[in-house]
Each structure stands twice: as C-alpha cells, then as structure tokens.
Amino acid sequence: MAKKIIEPAWRESAPVEKSYRSIFKWGAPEGFKHPNHKLFEEIKIQFNLDDSHFASEKTNGDEIVSFKKPVKLKKEQIARLEKIAGKENIQIDEYNRLKYSTGKTVEEAINLRSGKISTVSDIVIHPISEAVISEVVKYCNTQKIPVYVYGGGSSVNFGLKASKGGVTLVMNTHMNKVLELNELNHTVTVQAGIMGPDLENALNNAREKFNAKNAYTCGHFPQSFEYSSAGGWIVTLGSGQGSSYYGDAYDLVLSQKYITPAGTFTTLAYPGTATGPKVNDIMKGNEGTFGVLVELTLKIFKHMPENRERFGFIFPTFQDAINAGREISQAEFGMPAVFRISDEEETHIGLKLYGIDGSILDKAMQLRGFKPMQRCLFLGSSEGEKNFTKNVKKQVKKICKKHGGMYITGFPTKMWEPGRYKDPYLREDLHDYGILIDTLETGVCWDNLHKVHTEVRKFIKARPETICMTHSSHFYSQGTNLYFIFIMKDGGVKDYVKFQEGVIDAICKSGGSLSHHHGVGKMIAPWMEEHLGKEQMNILRTIKKHLDPNNIMNPGGQLGLDSDTKKWRDVK
C-alpha cells in the first residue's frame, strides 16, 4: 500500500486587507503555486523535517499594518504637494506609506512578518501627468525633499526603500498609456508606468487597437513580467526570458524622457548616431538616482507564436551542457529565445517541480546513463520567421548531440512555460513554515564561468541543510549569466543578512559581476566601488551631481552614489 502524502494546509485565500502579508506577498492577492508532493517530500528530506514541522505555520504577517512613524514633512509642504498633484492623488496613511516603500526582498518579508518597520516615505503621490511630476520634482528640489519612484513594486534589492523619508511617486496608477505605435519604424512609445501585461496585450492586438498590419511583441518577459513596469525594466537594466533572441532591456530602448532636478529632456530615437557618448545609454540603469523616467520608446517585433519551436535536452554533466551552450551562442545561425541550462542540483529539483521525475521520460533518461545529481537539463525555444525557427532548432540539435546531449522533445519546455511566472509564489508557502527561498545572479564570461559557479556554490553549500540551484538563462557570444537560487531554514534576519552578504562576497571575489539583471539598489551598493573602481564611480557621481545637485533622487545608498546602504539596515 502506497504511503499517504500528508500536505500542509497551504494558503488558498487572499491576504487580509491592509495586512503586512498583503504587502510582502508576491503577485496577485489570490495567486498561489504550492510545492507538488515530490518537491515537498524532497524538501523534507533535504532539511531533515517530518510532518510535525508542517502542522502549523511558524510566521504569517496577518496583522493589520500599524506603526508609529510620524510624517516628517511640514503641513505647508503637504498642502503644496496636494495643490500640485490633487488631494485625491495623495496618500498619507500608514498602510500606503509602507506599501510603496517596500519591495520583494526576503529581508523585507522576514521583517514584515514580525511587524518590524524601518524607514518609509512620508507621502505617496499618484501623478496624473508629466506636468505634475515636473512640478513635484521642482518643489521637492527647492525644499530638499527626497523623491523615490515606484514602478511595479518587484524590486529585490531595496530599490524602493525610502531611506530618507520624503515622497514616493507611484507611476503605474495613471502614467500607464501607450502613446504611439510606429509600425514603419517598428517602435512603440509608452508612459513609463505601463505594466508588462498591458504593454504586451496592446502589441499582440495591434491590428484591432492601432489598425496595424501585424501583431507585435516587446519580447521582454522577466519572471516579474506580470508585476513590473516598462520603465522599471530600463532603469534597472532588466532581462527577460527571451533575451538571448530579443535582447536585454538595455538593447530594447531607443529613447527616454526624463524629468530631473536640473531640467527635462528627451533623448533622440535614432537607431544609430555618431554624436558623441549617448545620453540615452548613460541614463539606462540609473535606478531613479538621476531623475524620473516618464516616457520611453522601445523596439517591437512581429508576434508569430505559431512559428515557435520548442526543444529540450539532457546532458551527462554541466560542463557538457555549457560547452554546447557556448557553441550555440557563437555559431552565428541565430539564437534561441528561451535558452536555459540548469546545473546538477537545479535539474534534480526541476524535474520534480515540473512533474518529470519518475515519468517514462525520466526512466528513459536513466536507462541511457543520465544519472540524477550529474545530469543537466537544457530547455529552449526559437521564435521569429518560420524557416528561421526551424533552422535554429535543427542547428541546436546538431550541436547538443555533438556534446553528448540526448534530445527529450519540447515536452520539458512546455511543462516549464506555464509556471515561469508562478514559481515565486512558492516562497510564501515555504516561508510560512520557516523555509526561505532567495536568489542572487551574476554575469560571467565563458572563461570564468566554472570558477564562479564552483566558488559560489562552495560558499552556499557550506551552510548546513541548504539547497543551491543554478542556471544560465541569458546567452551572448562572450558569456552568460549564473542565477543562484538558495533554499534554507529561516534563522532570523541577522543570520540571513550575514549569509546573503557572504554570497555577494563570493560572487565578487570569484570574478562575477555584482548583478546581471536584478540591478544594484541599496542592497549591493557597498560592493560597487570595489567592483567598478573609484574612477568609474566618480564618473557616475559627477553625472548625478549635475542632474541632481541636492541629492533628492532616491538618496540613501542607491547604486552606492551617496552613502553606505548598511547604515539603514537594522539587523539586530
């Protein structure tokens, strides 16, 4: 008789309105993804837990938000801001001040579950126009009131933290329109607060909405796609799951309009110029420290999902899979869109997560000698013109076979696709029972990939009872990224921060970039000068001084441009 699987009482209801949980919960209030029974059993084995551990929640955050942090702005300053923005577009209550000063870091979730609050903005403004934003920035500059910008709220590096109090501008409420579709130029111009699904829906339905000849796509699909804004993608240098074909956010933006304390400007939307260093490039990735991004022009691509070709392979080792990935990236026949290689441990967990473990396909792989905790999974798809997508798949299959890969059809990719935006929902389920999931990622060149992978994993695995899954998912001729996912027991915020800082140290010392697509925020800021060097940091500080002479734009450690982020971290 089969052993009965005892599952915890995973939550299935939306958080209590205005509770701490409603702030730290990922995604839709009613959205959930629970560990399947195989993943759940694996977690119990890895962490040496029995069913009794999951008999009741350890922490929840169901309490209504309540804290005693008075608004520091003067009455006349609040009155002036109400006159500029309209009283109906301003919030000053505790809940919204906290909500719009909070991102999605694990540290924030740990603190909110216990009702622990550090710094929040004094006032939240939902601007209805560029004119309002311009007046707010001008006034705040004269009054030296800090200004923070909230796009979709998916920051995982304290990018939204109102370290100095002040004003938070929420862009997605009103500044969320498609302004122009230029089918001749293959561009779309949008307000910075437009959310991913709204932009993609407008482009996919361009025939009906804009009388266009074709349907289009932006091609940018980060895991946070459903809860991130187009402006946020650009100012944090984000990257989507189809980036190997479409490009990173850096590649997609042709023009930006900024409102800064020094003035307003729009960069020119030419596809190429030779008029000196491009201000458009300088503004990318500024993370709200130079000004407020209000409008942007992006590249668009024909939307042809009917031509998509999916493929999957299993490799004997991570080395074999990476060698195949490098050759594909340098072969010059075109790039896959989805291009994802998992290491041994992620493959082991992933096959359980996507329902492949124990299946006929799994048995076939093992019969062919692809052993658990050695084998590595490659997921991919090609997009574009029909003959192009077929050729990409054909060439990928040739290269993968050459490096020992076994073709396992497009089934694993099909299984992965529906959950690609849902996996973050697992974190609340597990955190309810004292288990943390978090990530850090880095850019690497081919010649130091394995060094970074080995040394960072060595540090993570030195912590007892810690899972470390790693994948590469953004590929270039010169290298790729490494995305580390670690799962561990919750030992409190002080323990967690010490561990996280150790992982960042390991990435930095082994030669990886500080971030590949999550940005810097205030979390990684202390490592910026060591990573970039004093001269490059001085260049960035000089630009900030010109655009933001009074340091009102996202002050308090963002990008390491003004002060050490550790000064506000309360990890006692």
Secondary structure as UniProt FT lines:
FT   TURN            17..18
FT   HELIX           21..24
FT   TURN            29..30
FT   HELIX           37..46
FT   TURN            47..48
FT   HELIX           51..54
FT   HELIX           75..85
FT   HELIX           87..89
FT   STRAND          90..91
FT   HELIX           94..99
FT   TURN            100..101
FT   HELIX           106..113
FT   TURN            114..115
FT   STRAND          123..125
FT   HELIX           130..143
FT   STRAND          147..150
FT   TURN            159..160
FT   TURN            163..164
FT   STRAND          167..170
FT   TURN            172..174
FT   STRAND          178..182
FT   TURN            183..186
FT   STRAND          187..191
FT   TURN            192..193
FT   HELIX           196..204
FT   HELIX           206..210
FT   STRAND          216..217
FT   TURN            223..224
FT   HELIX           225..227
FT   HELIX           230..235
FT   TURN            236..237
FT   TURN            241..242
FT   HELIX           243..246
FT   HELIX           249..252
FT   STRAND          253..260
FT   TURN            261..262
FT   STRAND          263..266
FT   HELIX           279..283
FT   TURN            284..285
FT   TURN            287..288
FT   STRAND          292..299
FT   STRAND          301..302
FT   HELIX           305..307
FT   STRAND          309..315
FT   HELIX           318..330
FT   STRAND          338..342
FT   HELIX           344..353
FT   TURN            354..355
FT   TURN            357..358
FT   HELIX           360..367
FT   TURN            368..369
FT   TURN            372..374
FT   STRAND          376..382
FT   HELIX           386..402
FT   TURN            403..404
FT   STRAND          406..407
FT   HELIX           411..416
FT   HELIX           417..419
FT   TURN            420..422
FT   HELIX           423..425
FT   HELIX           426..431
FT   TURN            432..434
FT   STRAND          435..445
FT   HELIX           446..448
FT   HELIX           449..461
FT   TURN            464..465
FT   STRAND          467..472
FT   TURN            477..478
FT   STRAND          479..489
FT   HELIX           493..510
FT   TURN            521..523
FT   HELIX           525..527
FT   HELIX           528..532
FT   HELIX           534..547
FT   TURN            549..550
FT   TURN            555..557
FT   HELIX           558..560
FT   HELIX           565..567
//
